[in-house]
Amino acid sequence: MTEVDEVRQVCDAAVTLAFSVLGKRWNGMIVSSLGGGPSTFVALRRAVAGISDTVLSDRLAELADAGLVVRTVDAGPPITVSYALTPSGEGLLPILDQLGRWASANLGERAR
């Protein structure tokens, strides 16, 4: 195996890993929504139109397990739970922006 083949194999594994997290429906939209700053569960549910409470809860847990989102509980009163991007999650924002630009340029009306 050549050095180029080895690099390609490592990159393919990394892309596969990235898409195992970001390729799930809603995850990119959740990360993008949190790009504006911390948000509550209710605000995220409103921002990600069409997502159910159960799926949002599951996706937030997955994103937290992947180290992209952090959950913070403020003991209040009232008790407030918020979600925010970690530095790793924030690192995805320019990538998601570029992906959106690519979709607009290459997928035409389907991207709007």
N, CA, C and O of each residue as an XYZ file, in Angstrom:
448
protein
N       0.850     -1.171      0.000
C       0.000      0.000      0.000
C       0.899      1.239      0.000
O       1.870      1.325      0.752
N       0.549      2.192     -0.863
C       1.351      3.403     -0.959
C       0.968      4.369      0.166
O      -0.049      4.202      0.839
N       1.811      5.376      0.342
C       1.537      6.390      1.366
C       0.220      7.117      1.076
O      -0.542      7.423      1.993
N      -0.039      7.387     -0.198
C      -1.287      8.050     -0.595
C      -2.484      7.181     -0.235
O      -3.495      7.685      0.256
N      -2.374      5.878     -0.476
C      -3.455      4.955     -0.120
C      -3.687      4.926      1.387
O      -4.831      4.868      1.838
N      -2.613      4.967      2.163
C      -2.743      4.968      3.623
C      -3.421      6.240      4.116
O      -4.277      6.185      4.999
N      -3.045      7.385      3.552
C      -3.667      8.656      3.926
C      -5.146      8.638      3.558
O      -5.991      9.061      4.348
N      -5.458      8.154      2.371
C      -6.848      8.073      1.920
C      -7.654      7.171      2.850
O      -8.801      7.483      3.173
N      -7.070      6.065      3.279
C      -7.758      5.137      4.171
C      -8.050      5.801      5.521
O      -9.143      5.636      6.064
N      -7.097      6.539      6.061
C      -7.299      7.253      7.323
C      -8.373      8.325      7.156
O      -9.249      8.467      8.009
N      -8.308      9.073      6.062
C      -9.308     10.119      5.805
C     -10.692      9.514      5.630
O     -11.669     10.048      6.155
N     -10.790      8.410      4.903
C     -12.086      7.747      4.726
C     -12.665      7.313      6.062
O     -13.868      7.442      6.287
N     -11.823      6.799      6.952
C     -12.294      6.382      8.279
C     -12.766      7.592      9.075
O     -13.774      7.513      9.777
N     -12.050      8.715      8.976
C     -12.440      9.924      9.699
C     -13.752     10.489      9.160
O     -14.608     10.918      9.933
N     -13.910     10.489      7.841
C     -15.159     10.980      7.242
C     -16.319     10.073      7.640
O     -17.412     10.554      7.939
N     -16.086      8.785      7.644
C     -17.125      7.844      8.073
C     -17.533      8.116      9.513
O     -18.721      8.115      9.835
N     -16.561      8.348     10.373
C     -16.857      8.661     11.772
C     -17.644      9.964     11.884
O     -18.622     10.035     12.628
N     -17.223     10.994     11.150
C     -17.924     12.282     11.194
C     -19.375     12.130     10.746
O     -20.279     12.683     11.371
N     -19.597     11.391      9.678
C     -20.961     11.222      9.191
C     -21.793     10.284     10.060
O     -23.022     10.312      9.991
N     -21.149      9.460     10.871
C     -21.930      8.633     11.798
C     -22.633      9.515     12.823
O     -23.675      9.138     13.360
N     -22.064     10.689     13.095
C     -22.691     11.648     14.005
C     -23.522     12.658     13.218
O     -24.711     12.827     13.490
N     -22.912     13.324     12.254
C     -23.596     14.405     11.539
C     -24.566     13.916     10.476
O     -25.433     14.667     10.032
N     -24.425     12.668     10.069
C     -25.307     12.138      9.043
C     -26.686     11.770      9.547
O     -27.585     11.499      8.751
N     -26.866     11.755     10.849
C     -28.182     11.453     11.395
C     -29.100     12.642     11.190
O     -28.702     13.796     11.345
N     -30.327     12.333     10.842
C     -31.298     13.390     10.609
C     -31.389     14.301     11.825
O     -31.450     13.827     12.960
N     -31.397     15.580     11.593
C     -31.550     16.662     12.565
C     -30.252     17.111     13.215
O     -30.179     18.258     13.655
N     -29.231     16.282     13.303
C     -28.034     16.670     14.053
C     -27.375     17.935     13.505
O     -26.985     18.810     14.279
N     -27.251     18.040     12.210
C     -26.668     19.242     11.623
C     -27.494     20.478     11.926
O     -26.946     21.548     12.192
N     -28.808     20.335     11.885
C     -29.689     21.464     12.177
C     -29.595     21.881     13.642
O     -29.650     23.070     13.957
N     -29.455     20.915     14.527
C     -29.312     21.235     15.954
C     -28.011     21.985     16.188
O     -27.997     23.012     16.868
N     -26.919     21.479     15.630
C     -25.625     22.147     15.788
C     -25.700     23.559     15.210
O     -25.234     24.515     15.829
N     -26.281     23.680     14.036
C     -26.414     24.988     13.405
C     -27.248     25.933     14.269
O     -26.898     27.103     14.421
N     -28.331     25.442     14.828
C     -29.190     26.265     15.691
C     -28.447     26.734     16.933
O     -28.654     27.856     17.395
N     -27.595     25.894     17.468
C     -26.822     26.266     18.655
C     -25.670     27.211     18.315
O     -25.014     27.738     19.214
N     -25.426     27.424     17.036
C     -24.388     28.353     16.617
C     -24.666     29.780     17.035
O     -23.748     30.596     17.110
N     -25.910     30.085     17.304
C     -26.281     31.418     17.759
C     -26.105     31.612     19.251
O     -26.341     32.703     19.770
N     -25.693     30.568     19.942
C     -25.495     30.646     21.385
C     -26.337     29.614     22.107
O     -27.119     28.897     21.482
N     -26.182     29.533     23.431
C     -26.923     28.548     24.217
C     -28.426     28.678     24.003
O     -28.942     29.758     23.715
N     -29.106     27.558     24.149
C     -30.545     27.527     23.904
C     -31.206     26.515     24.828
O     -30.578     25.551     25.265
N     -32.463     26.745     25.116
C     -33.242     25.790     25.898
C     -33.809     24.724     24.968
O     -33.782     24.861     23.745
N     -34.312     23.680     25.568
C     -34.922     22.593     24.810
C     -36.096     23.115     23.983
O     -36.218     22.799     22.800
N     -36.951     23.910     24.608
C     -38.134     24.433     23.920
C     -37.729     25.315     22.742
O     -38.322     25.220     21.667
N     -36.726     26.169     22.932
C     -36.269     27.029     21.842
C     -35.673     26.196     20.711
O     -35.866     26.521     19.539
N     -34.957     25.135     21.041
C     -34.407     24.255     20.001
C     -35.522     23.543     19.245
O     -35.456     23.402     18.024
N     -36.543     23.095     19.969
C     -37.663     22.418     19.308
C     -38.332     23.359     18.311
O     -38.738     22.934     17.229
N     -38.447     24.630     18.672
C     -39.030     25.613     17.750
C     -38.103     25.884     16.566
O     -38.566     26.051     15.438
N     -36.804     25.926     16.821
C     -35.829     26.247     15.768
C     -35.683     25.129     14.744
O     -35.416     25.384     13.570
N     -35.860     23.887     15.195
C     -35.712     22.730     14.307
C     -37.119     22.212     14.005
O     -37.593     21.264     14.630
N     -37.764     22.840     13.055
C     -39.152     22.536     12.727
C     -39.328     21.075     12.328
O     -38.580     20.542     11.508
N     -40.320     20.450     12.918
C     -40.665     19.073     12.565
C     -40.057     18.015     13.450
O     -40.407     16.843     13.316
N     -39.160     18.376     14.352
C     -38.531     17.383     15.219
C     -39.429     17.128     16.428
O     -40.028     18.057     16.969
N     -39.519     15.878     16.843
C     -40.324     15.534     18.024
C     -39.481     15.709     19.283
O     -38.252     15.747     19.224
N     -40.155     15.812     20.412
C     -39.451     15.934     21.690
C     -38.518     14.753     21.931
O     -37.382     14.931     22.371
N     -39.000     13.554     21.643
C     -38.208     12.347     21.880
C     -36.951     12.331     21.020
O     -35.861     12.028     21.505
N     -37.108     12.658     19.750
C     -35.959     12.644     18.847
C     -34.977     13.748     19.231
O     -33.767     13.524     19.227
N     -35.483     14.941     19.562
C     -34.594     16.022     19.985
C     -33.804     15.619     21.221
O     -32.598     15.856     21.297
N     -34.472     15.021     22.172
C     -33.794     14.564     23.391
C     -32.712     13.538     23.060
O     -31.597     13.617     23.576
N     -33.044     12.580     22.201
C     -32.073     11.555     21.797
C     -30.885     12.177     21.065
O     -29.734     11.831     21.333
N     -31.167     13.093     20.141
C     -30.088     13.709     19.366
C     -29.190     14.575     20.246
O     -27.972     14.578     20.067
N     -29.771     15.307     21.191
C     -28.951     16.111     22.105
C     -28.039     15.221     22.940
O     -26.882     15.567     23.183
N     -28.557     14.073     23.380
C     -27.731     13.132     24.144
C     -26.595     12.583     23.282
O     -25.466     12.461     23.757
N     -26.881     12.251     22.018
C     -25.849     11.749     21.106
C     -24.785     12.808     20.851
O     -23.591     12.508     20.856
N     -25.217     14.044     20.630
C     -24.269     15.127     20.384
C     -23.423     15.411     21.622
O     -22.246     15.756     21.514
N     -24.028     15.264     22.788
C     -23.267     15.433     24.033
C     -22.250     14.301     24.186
O     -21.101     14.544     24.555
N     -22.666     13.075     23.906
C     -21.747     11.929     23.986
C     -20.583     12.072     23.012
O     -19.477     11.603     23.281
N     -20.840     12.727     21.872
C     -19.792     12.934     20.867
C     -18.898     14.124     21.219
O     -17.913     14.391     20.530
N     -19.247     14.839     22.295
C     -18.435     15.968     22.730
C     -18.694     17.251     21.959
O     -17.857     18.154     21.955
N     -19.850     17.341     21.303
C     -20.173     18.517     20.506
C     -21.091     19.497     21.224
O     -21.104     20.688     20.915
N     -21.856     18.989     22.180
C     -22.842     19.791     22.909
C     -22.670     19.535     24.396
O     -22.338     18.427     24.815
N     -22.899     20.574     25.185
C     -22.869     20.432     26.631
C     -24.221     20.870     27.185
O     -24.809     21.852     26.733
N     -24.693     20.127     28.162
C     -25.969     20.413     28.833
C     -25.653     21.045     30.179
O     -24.846     20.519     30.945
N     -26.298     22.189     30.469
C     -26.063     22.899     31.719
C     -27.389     23.077     32.446
O     -28.384     23.497     31.856
N     -27.388     22.751     33.740
C     -28.589     22.916     34.559
C     -28.340     24.048     35.544
O     -27.391     24.008     36.327
N     -29.208     25.064     35.496
C     -29.164     26.172     36.442
C     -30.242     25.898     37.476
O     -31.426     25.845     37.145
N     -29.833     25.723     38.739
C     -30.755     25.300     39.792
C     -31.862     26.307     40.085
O     -32.815     25.989     40.797
N     -31.747     27.504     39.548
C     -32.841     28.458     39.638
C     -33.096     29.028     41.003
O     -32.123     29.171     41.742
N     -34.291     29.369     41.423
C     -35.531     29.035     40.706
C     -35.802     29.991     39.562
O     -35.367     31.141     39.625
N     -36.489     29.574     38.536
C     -36.848     28.192     38.229
C     -35.645     27.434     37.668
O     -34.677     28.037     37.205
N     -35.722     26.114     37.716
C     -34.662     25.281     37.149
C     -34.657     25.486     35.641
O     -35.694     25.377     34.988
N     -33.497     25.779     35.100
C     -33.360     26.011     33.663
C     -32.282     25.085     33.120
O     -31.187     24.987     33.673
N     -32.610     24.413     32.033
C     -31.646     23.556     31.349
C     -31.337     24.205     30.009
O     -32.243     24.559     29.254
N     -30.050     24.357     29.722
C     -29.668     24.925     28.430
C     -28.625     24.035     27.772
O     -27.948     23.236     28.419
N     -28.525     24.203     26.480
C     -27.590     23.436     25.669
C     -26.718     24.422     24.910
O     -27.193     25.457     24.442
N     -25.445     24.092     24.792
C     -24.506     24.958     24.086
C     -23.482     24.087     23.370
O     -23.265     22.930     23.731
N     -22.865     24.659     22.360
C     -21.804     23.960     21.653
C     -20.521     23.986     22.467
O     -20.207     24.982     23.120
N     -19.795     22.900     22.423
C     -18.444     22.850     22.963
C     -17.526     23.465     21.910
O     -17.976     23.752     20.801
N     -16.259     23.672     22.228
C     -15.333     24.145     21.187
C     -15.306     23.228     19.955
O     -15.180     23.708     18.828
N     -15.423     21.923     20.167
C     -15.473     20.997     19.021
C     -16.723     21.225     18.185
O     -16.665     21.192     16.955
N     -17.845     21.455     18.840
C     -19.086     21.747     18.134
C     -18.997     23.051     17.379
O     -19.465     23.147     16.244
N     -18.393     24.070     18.003
C     -18.226     25.356     17.331
C     -17.342     25.224     16.092
O     -17.508     25.962     15.121
N     -16.411     24.285     16.133
C     -15.552     24.051     14.976
C     -16.312     23.550     13.759
O     -15.817     23.640     12.635
N     -17.498     23.027     13.972
C     -18.318     22.550     12.858
C     -19.056     23.668     12.137
O     -19.473     23.486     10.994
N     -19.225     24.813     12.775
C     -20.039     25.876     12.191
C     -19.538     26.341     10.829
O     -20.347     26.472      9.911
N     -18.234     26.599     10.651
C     -17.791     26.993      9.307
C     -17.974     25.881      8.283
O     -18.213     26.149      7.105
N     -17.863     24.641      8.727
C     -18.054     23.508      7.818
C     -19.507     23.421      7.386
O     -19.795     23.207      6.208
N     -20.433     23.588      8.338
C     -21.862     23.559      8.000
C     -22.224     24.735      7.100
O     -23.038     24.593      6.187
N     -21.623     25.895      7.351
C     -21.853     27.055      6.497
C     -21.387     26.760      5.072
O     -22.100     27.038      4.108
N     -20.200     26.200      4.949
C     -19.670     25.864      3.627
C     -20.520     24.798      2.947
O     -20.734     24.862      1.736
N     -21.004     23.825      3.702
C     -21.879     22.794      3.150
C     -23.172     23.412      2.629
O     -23.667     23.026      1.570
N     -23.712     24.364      3.367
C     -24.909     25.067      2.914
C     -24.663     25.844      1.636
O     -25.509     25.852      0.742
N     -23.508     26.500      1.538
C     -23.160     27.239      0.321
C     -23.022     26.280     -0.869
O     -23.470     26.573     -1.978
N     -22.393     25.132     -0.612
C     -22.243     24.141     -1.664
C     -23.616     23.659     -2.135
O     -23.863     23.549     -3.336
N     -24.510     23.373     -1.179
C     -25.848     22.893     -1.530
C     -26.599     23.932     -2.363
O     -27.252     23.591     -3.349
N     -26.502     25.193     -1.965
C     -27.180     26.255     -2.722
C     -26.644     26.349     -4.145
O     -27.407     26.553     -5.089
N     -25.342     26.200     -4.294
C     -24.723     26.325     -5.608
C     -24.923     25.090     -6.478
O     -24.977     25.200     -7.703
N     -25.034     23.924     -5.864
C     -25.023     22.690     -6.652
C     -26.312     21.891     -6.648
O     -26.506     21.038     -7.513
N     -27.178     22.141     -5.716
C     -28.414     21.373     -5.647
C     -29.628     22.187     -6.073
O     -30.760     21.703     -6.048
N     -29.374     23.424     -6.461
C     -30.431     24.268     -7.012
C     -31.602     24.446     -6.078
O     -31.436     24.695     -4.884
N     -32.780     24.316     -6.632
C     -34.019     24.555     -5.891
C     -34.212     23.597     -4.708
O     -34.873     23.947     -3.730
N     -33.645     22.407     -4.795
C     -33.792     21.448     -3.687
C     -33.144     21.952     -2.404
O     -33.516     21.516     -1.315
N     -32.169     22.872     -2.518
C     -31.454     23.378     -1.346
C     -32.172     24.565     -0.698
O     -31.723     25.062      0.334
N     -33.242     25.011     -1.268
C     -33.944     26.195     -0.742
C     -35.164     25.819      0.026
O     -35.867     26.692      0.534
